[in-house]
């Protein structure tokens, strides 16, 4: 992270709001929404400043460049940091938050790095910066952002799949299901984009003039994704015992594009999550499932989102024993996550940021970075032992234990 000297920050403030600088006096009123819009715009970096000149949002500075003073509490810093993972900005932006003292007064500064995977959207709208003004991207702006994505380094989930073509994608699902959830009604009503431009803007193909499906496109829209990504399925086993060698009483290879795969996996999990009915301990019957279903769903979705799809034919494995459920996915900890801190609160990095965006768009995840904490809370409330993780350089295993 670049460490700004006080004189440099004061000089930036003196130059006023610009295409990489935003001022907010505080977090009252509509300021949080405007800050999220600015984060989205800075992440898109339409002027192409690059990582040497990130976007800066000053909270505690007036539009007239004066610094009135602000109490920068831990709560305020947390509120700003949560804008990264609350699911409104996708894919999740790279940002840092810090408190600084300028002219003897406290100021909060949000530093936003350009995205490796533009375009970035806020609530279904691609925001850009035009001088000191925020705006909504035009079709030409989107083309520029798509070109930036093609020319830069990007994660595996945006690589084109050369052996696939657009006929391998379910375009009806894209037009009628995915697109209305990916963009706001305002944008769709004013839409003058071709189908190829829409697919490019959502990163399902490499570019409008090069309609080769990306890994993301194959995973979300593919008619037969496993023809191209051999390990992109879930292997489910129900084992009548506590050892891998015990009798298998149910098995399934759950395939298809991720939206359908998740629904089929949920059906399988619900079918095995037997509910016990107690009619003797009170005046109202009590129904208790073997496991809190939402906890299991959070862990399986987490595995599908964060697994590596590169260089492996191994599926996500969901093994249901008498005394536990094990969920194992290929690829060890990534980014900030390590074998030592894996599963700890606040440690979140995205191997597949655009897949995370798509799963958020389809409401398979509600916000980023909270799946494991939610699962832990639900398991604790239901009386289960804590969630356990085993992580190394090649895989992560989550173990959910029975009561």
C-alpha positions as CSV (number, residue, x, y, z in Angstrom):
1,X,0.0,0.0,0.0
2,X,1.4,3.4,-0.9
3,X,2.1,5.5,2.2
4,X,1.2,9.1,1.5
5,X,3.0,11.9,3.3
6,X,0.8,14.6,4.9
7,X,2.1,17.2,2.5
8,X,1.2,15.1,-0.5
9,X,-2.3,14.5,0.7
10,X,-2.8,18.2,1.4
11,X,-1.6,19.0,-2.1
12,X,-4.1,16.5,-3.6
13,X,-6.9,18.2,-1.5
14,X,-5.7,21.6,-2.7
15,X,-6.1,20.5,-6.3
16,X,-9.7,19.7,-5.7
17,X,-12.0,16.8,-6.8
18,X,-11.0,15.2,-10.0
19,X,-11.2,11.9,-11.9
20,X,-9.4,10.1,-9.1
21,X,-10.3,12.3,-6.0
22,X,-13.6,12.6,-4.1
23,X,-14.5,14.6,-1.0
24,X,-17.2,13.8,1.6
25,X,-17.7,15.8,4.7
26,X,-19.1,12.8,6.7
27,X,-21.2,9.7,6.3
28,X,-24.6,11.2,6.8
29,X,-27.5,11.2,4.3
30,X,-26.7,9.9,0.9
31,X,-22.9,9.9,1.4
32,X,-22.5,6.1,1.8
33,X,-24.2,5.5,-1.5
34,X,-22.2,8.2,-3.3
35,X,-19.0,6.7,-1.8
36,X,-19.9,3.3,-3.2
37,X,-20.5,4.9,-6.6
38,X,-17.1,6.5,-6.4
39,X,-15.4,3.3,-5.4
40,X,-17.0,1.6,-8.4
41,X,-15.9,4.4,-10.7
42,X,-12.3,4.4,-9.4
43,X,-12.2,0.6,-9.7
44,X,-13.2,0.9,-13.4
45,X,-10.4,3.6,-13.9
46,X,-11.7,4.8,-17.3
47,X,-9.0,7.5,-17.5
48,X,-6.5,4.6,-17.2
49,X,-4.4,6.1,-14.4
50,X,-3.2,2.6,-13.4
51,X,-2.1,1.3,-10.0
52,X,0.5,4.2,-9.6
53,X,-2.4,6.6,-9.2
54,X,-5.3,4.9,-7.3
55,X,-8.6,6.6,-6.5
56,X,-8.8,8.5,-3.2
57,X,-11.9,9.3,-1.3
58,X,-11.5,11.7,1.6
59,X,-14.1,11.6,4.3
60,X,-13.8,14.6,6.5
61,X,-13.1,17.1,3.7
62,X,-15.6,19.6,2.3
63,X,-16.3,20.4,-1.3
64,X,-14.5,23.7,-0.8
65,X,-11.3,21.8,0.2
66,X,-11.6,22.8,3.9
67,X,-11.1,20.2,6.6
68,X,-13.8,20.7,9.2
69,X,-12.7,17.8,11.5
70,X,-14.3,14.4,11.9
71,X,-14.3,11.8,14.7
72,X,-12.8,8.8,12.8
73,X,-13.9,5.9,15.0
74,X,-13.3,2.2,14.5
75,X,-17.0,1.9,13.7
76,X,-16.7,4.4,10.9
77,X,-13.6,2.7,9.5
78,X,-15.4,-0.6,9.6
79,X,-18.4,0.9,7.8
80,X,-16.2,2.0,5.0
81,X,-14.3,-1.3,4.9
82,X,-17.6,-3.2,4.6
83,X,-18.3,-1.5,1.3
84,X,-15.8,-3.9,-0.2
85,X,-17.7,-7.0,0.7
86,X,-21.4,-6.0,1.2
87,X,-22.2,-7.3,-2.3
88,X,-23.3,-4.0,-3.8
89,X,-20.1,-3.6,-5.8
90,X,-19.1,-6.5,-8.1
91,X,-16.6,-7.9,-8.6
92,X,-15.3,-7.1,-5.1
93,X,-13.0,-4.0,-5.4
94,X,-9.5,-3.8,-4.0
95,X,-9.4,-1.0,-1.4
96,X,-7.9,0.0,1.9
97,X,-9.2,2.3,4.6
98,X,-7.1,4.3,7.0
99,X,-7.3,7.2,9.5
100,X,-5.0,10.1,9.0
101,X,-4.5,13.4,10.8
102,X,-4.2,16.4,8.4
103,X,-3.8,19.9,9.8
104,X,-4.4,18.5,13.2
105,X,-7.8,17.0,12.3
106,X,-8.9,13.4,11.7
107,X,-9.7,12.3,8.1
108,X,-10.6,8.8,6.8
109,X,-9.2,7.9,3.4
110,X,-10.4,5.1,1.1
111,X,-7.8,4.1,-1.4
112,X,-9.2,2.2,-4.4
113,X,-7.0,0.3,-6.8
114,X,-8.0,-0.2,-10.5
115,X,-9.8,-3.5,-11.1
116,X,-8.1,-6.3,-13.0
117,X,-11.6,-7.4,-14.2
118,X,-13.5,-4.3,-15.5
119,X,-16.3,-3.4,-15.9
120,X,-17.2,-3.2,-12.2
121,X,-20.8,-2.6,-11.3
122,X,-22.6,-0.9,-8.4
123,X,-26.2,-2.2,-8.0
124,X,-26.2,-3.3,-11.6
125,X,-24.8,-0.1,-13.1
126,X,-21.3,0.5,-14.5
127,X,-20.1,3.7,-12.8
128,X,-17.3,5.8,-14.3
129,X,-15.5,9.0,-13.5
130,X,-15.6,12.0,-15.8
131,X,-13.4,14.6,-14.3
132,X,-14.9,15.4,-10.8
133,X,-18.3,14.0,-11.8
134,X,-19.6,10.4,-11.5
135,X,-21.4,9.0,-14.5
136,X,-22.9,5.9,-16.0
137,X,-20.9,4.1,-18.7
138,X,-22.0,4.4,-22.3
139,X,-21.7,1.6,-24.8
140,X,-18.4,3.1,-26.0
141,X,-17.1,3.4,-22.4
142,X,-18.0,-0.3,-21.9
143,X,-15.9,-1.2,-25.0
144,X,-13.0,0.7,-23.6
145,X,-13.3,-1.1,-20.3
146,X,-13.6,-4.5,-22.0
147,X,-10.4,-3.6,-24.0
148,X,-8.6,-2.8,-20.8
149,X,-9.6,-6.2,-19.4
150,X,-8.3,-8.0,-22.6
151,X,-5.0,-6.2,-22.6
152,X,-4.2,-6.6,-18.9
153,X,-3.5,-9.5,-16.7
154,X,-6.6,-11.2,-15.4
155,X,-7.7,-14.2,-13.3
156,X,-8.3,-17.6,-14.8
157,X,-12.1,-17.2,-14.7
158,X,-11.8,-14.5,-17.5
159,X,-9.5,-16.5,-19.8
160,X,-11.1,-17.4,-23.1
161,X,-11.8,-21.0,-23.8
162,X,-10.4,-21.4,-27.4
163,X,-12.1,-24.7,-28.2
164,X,-15.5,-23.3,-27.3
165,X,-17.8,-21.0,-29.3
166,X,-20.9,-19.0,-28.6
167,X,-23.1,-21.9,-29.6
168,X,-21.9,-23.7,-26.4
169,X,-23.7,-21.0,-24.3
170,X,-27.3,-21.0,-23.2
171,X,-28.2,-17.6,-24.6
172,X,-31.9,-17.9,-23.7
173,X,-31.0,-18.2,-20.0
174,X,-28.6,-15.3,-20.4
175,X,-31.2,-13.0,-21.9
176,X,-34.2,-13.9,-19.8
177,X,-32.6,-14.8,-16.4
178,X,-29.0,-13.5,-16.0
179,X,-29.1,-10.2,-17.8
180,X,-32.1,-8.8,-15.9
181,X,-30.4,-9.6,-12.6
182,X,-27.0,-8.3,-13.7
183,X,-28.1,-4.8,-14.8
184,X,-30.5,-2.3,-13.3
185,X,-33.9,-1.7,-15.0
186,X,-32.7,1.8,-15.9
187,X,-29.7,0.5,-17.8
188,X,-31.8,-2.2,-19.6
189,X,-34.5,0.3,-20.6
190,X,-31.9,2.5,-22.2
191,X,-30.1,-0.5,-23.7
192,X,-28.7,-0.1,-27.2
193,X,-26.2,-2.9,-27.0
194,X,-26.0,-6.0,-29.2
195,X,-26.1,-9.4,-27.7
196,X,-22.4,-9.8,-28.2
197,X,-21.8,-6.5,-26.4
198,X,-24.1,-7.6,-23.5
199,X,-22.1,-10.9,-23.2
200,X,-18.8,-9.0,-23.3
201,X,-20.0,-6.5,-20.6
202,X,-20.9,-9.4,-18.3
203,X,-17.6,-11.1,-19.2
204,X,-19.2,-14.2,-20.6
205,X,-17.2,-13.8,-23.9
206,X,-13.8,-12.4,-24.5
207,X,-15.1,-9.4,-26.5
208,X,-17.9,-8.3,-28.8
209,X,-15.7,-8.7,-31.8
210,X,-14.2,-11.9,-30.5
211,X,-17.1,-14.0,-29.1
212,X,-15.1,-16.8,-27.6
213,X,-16.6,-17.9,-24.3
214,X,-14.6,-17.2,-21.2
215,X,-14.2,-19.7,-18.3
216,X,-16.9,-17.7,-16.5
217,X,-19.2,-18.0,-19.5
218,X,-18.7,-21.7,-19.7
219,X,-19.3,-22.1,-15.9
220,X,-22.5,-19.9,-15.7
221,X,-24.0,-20.3,-19.2
222,X,-22.4,-23.5,-20.6
223,X,-24.7,-26.1,-22.0
224,X,-22.1,-28.8,-21.1
225,X,-19.4,-27.1,-19.0
226,X,-17.7,-30.3,-18.1
227,X,-16.8,-30.8,-21.8
228,X,-14.3,-28.0,-21.4
229,X,-13.6,-27.8,-17.6
230,X,-13.5,-31.5,-16.7
231,X,-13.5,-31.1,-12.9
232,X,-16.3,-28.5,-12.8
233,X,-18.8,-30.8,-11.1
234,X,-19.6,-32.0,-7.6
235,X,-19.2,-35.6,-6.4
236,X,-21.6,-36.6,-3.7
237,X,-21.3,-39.7,-1.6
238,X,-23.5,-40.8,1.3
239,X,-21.5,-43.3,3.4
240,X,-23.1,-45.7,5.9
241,X,-20.3,-45.4,8.4
242,X,-17.4,-43.1,9.5
243,X,-14.7,-44.4,7.2
244,X,-14.1,-43.9,3.5
245,X,-14.1,-47.6,3.0
246,X,-17.6,-48.1,4.5
247,X,-20.6,-48.9,2.5
248,X,-21.8,-46.2,0.0
249,X,-25.6,-45.9,0.1
250,X,-25.9,-43.1,-2.4
251,X,-23.7,-41.5,-4.9
252,X,-24.1,-38.8,-7.6
253,X,-22.0,-36.8,-10.0
254,X,-23.8,-33.4,-10.1
255,X,-23.0,-31.7,-13.4
256,X,-24.2,-28.8,-15.5
257,X,-23.8,-25.0,-15.4
258,X,-23.3,-23.7,-11.9
259,X,-26.9,-22.3,-11.4
260,X,-28.4,-25.7,-12.2
261,X,-25.6,-27.5,-10.4
262,X,-26.3,-25.6,-7.2
263,X,-30.1,-26.4,-7.3
264,X,-29.4,-30.1,-7.9
265,X,-26.9,-30.2,-5.1
266,X,-29.4,-28.5,-2.7
267,X,-32.0,-31.1,-3.6
268,X,-29.6,-33.9,-2.8
269,X,-28.5,-32.3,0.5
270,X,-32.1,-31.7,1.6
271,X,-33.1,-35.3,0.7
272,X,-30.4,-36.7,3.1
273,X,-30.9,-34.1,5.9
274,X,-33.5,-36.3,7.7
275,X,-35.8,-34.4,10.0
276,X,-36.7,-36.0,13.4
277,X,-40.1,-35.2,14.9
278,X,-40.5,-35.0,18.7
279,X,-44.1,-35.1,19.8
280,X,-43.5,-36.1,23.5
281,X,-41.4,-33.4,25.1
282,X,-43.9,-30.5,24.8
283,X,-47.4,-29.4,23.7
284,X,-46.1,-28.6,20.2
285,X,-44.2,-31.0,18.0
286,X,-40.6,-30.2,17.5
287,X,-38.8,-30.9,14.2
288,X,-35.0,-31.1,14.2
289,X,-32.8,-31.6,11.1
290,X,-29.5,-33.5,11.3
291,X,-27.7,-30.4,10.3
292,X,-28.7,-26.7,9.9
293,X,-29.2,-26.7,6.2
294,X,-28.2,-23.1,5.5
295,X,-24.8,-23.8,7.2
296,X,-24.2,-26.7,4.8
297,X,-25.3,-24.6,1.8
298,X,-22.9,-21.8,2.8
299,X,-19.9,-24.2,3.0
300,X,-20.7,-26.0,-0.3
301,X,-21.2,-22.7,-2.2
302,X,-18.0,-21.4,-0.7
303,X,-16.2,-24.5,-2.0
304,X,-17.6,-24.1,-5.5
305,X,-16.8,-20.3,-5.6
306,X,-13.2,-20.6,-4.3
307,X,-11.9,-23.8,-5.8
308,X,-9.4,-23.7,-8.6
309,X,-10.7,-24.6,-12.0
310,X,-7.3,-24.5,-13.5
311,X,-5.0,-27.5,-14.1
312,X,-7.1,-30.0,-12.3
313,X,-9.8,-32.6,-13.2
314,X,-10.8,-33.1,-9.5
315,X,-14.4,-32.2,-8.6
316,X,-15.7,-30.6,-5.4
317,X,-16.3,-33.5,-3.1
318,X,-19.2,-33.7,-0.6
319,X,-18.9,-36.8,1.5
320,X,-21.7,-37.4,4.0
321,X,-20.7,-39.8,6.8
322,X,-22.7,-40.9,9.9
323,X,-20.9,-38.5,12.1
324,X,-19.9,-35.6,9.8
325,X,-20.0,-34.0,6.4
326,X,-16.7,-33.3,4.6
327,X,-16.5,-30.7,1.8
328,X,-13.2,-30.8,-0.1
329,X,-12.3,-28.5,-3.0
330,X,-9.1,-28.3,-5.1
331,X,-6.8,-25.4,-4.6
332,X,-5.3,-24.4,-1.4
333,X,-5.6,-21.0,0.4
334,X,-5.4,-18.0,-1.9
335,X,-4.2,-14.4,-1.5
336,X,-4.5,-13.1,2.0
337,X,-5.7,-16.6,3.2
338,X,-2.9,-18.9,4.3
339,X,-2.8,-22.4,5.9
340,X,-2.4,-20.7,9.3
341,X,-5.3,-18.1,9.1
342,X,-7.7,-19.9,6.9
343,X,-11.3,-19.6,8.1
344,X,-10.6,-16.7,10.5
345,X,-12.9,-13.7,10.4
346,X,-12.0,-10.9,7.9
347,X,-9.6,-13.1,5.8
348,X,-11.1,-13.1,2.3
349,X,-9.4,-13.3,-1.1
350,X,-11.0,-14.3,-4.4
351,X,-9.3,-16.7,-6.7
352,X,-12.4,-16.4,-9.0
353,X,-13.6,-12.8,-8.5
354,X,-15.8,-12.9,-11.5
355,X,-17.4,-16.2,-10.6
356,X,-18.1,-14.6,-7.2
357,X,-19.7,-11.7,-9.0
358,X,-21.9,-14.0,-11.1
359,X,-23.0,-16.0,-8.0
360,X,-23.9,-12.8,-6.2
361,X,-25.8,-11.6,-9.3
362,X,-27.8,-14.8,-9.2
363,X,-28.3,-14.5,-5.5
364,X,-26.5,-17.7,-4.6
365,X,-24.5,-15.6,-2.2
366,X,-25.8,-12.5,-0.4
367,X,-22.6,-10.7,0.4
368,X,-18.9,-11.5,0.3
369,X,-16.7,-12.9,3.1
370,X,-19.5,-14.0,5.5
371,X,-20.3,-17.6,4.4
372,X,-18.0,-19.2,6.9
373,X,-19.0,-16.9,9.8
374,X,-22.7,-17.6,9.0
375,X,-22.1,-21.3,9.0
376,X,-20.2,-21.2,12.3
377,X,-23.0,-19.2,13.9
378,X,-25.8,-21.6,12.7
379,X,-23.8,-24.7,13.8
380,X,-23.3,-23.2,17.2
381,X,-26.9,-22.3,17.6
382,X,-27.9,-25.8,16.7
383,X,-25.5,-27.3,19.2
384,X,-22.9,-28.7,16.8
385,X,-19.1,-28.6,17.3
386,X,-17.3,-25.8,15.6
387,X,-16.5,-26.0,11.9
388,X,-13.1,-27.5,11.2
389,X,-10.7,-26.7,8.3
390,X,-7.7,-28.6,6.9
391,X,-5.8,-26.5,4.4
392,X,-2.6,-27.1,2.5
393,X,-1.2,-26.1,-0.9
394,X,-3.5,-28.3,-3.0
395,X,-6.9,-28.5,-1.3
396,X,-9.1,-27.2,1.5
397,X,-11.3,-29.6,3.5
398,X,-14.2,-28.3,5.7
399,X,-15.7,-30.7,8.2
400,X,-19.1,-30.2,9.6
401,X,-19.6,-32.5,12.6
402,X,-22.9,-34.0,13.8
403,X,-24.2,-33.3,17.3
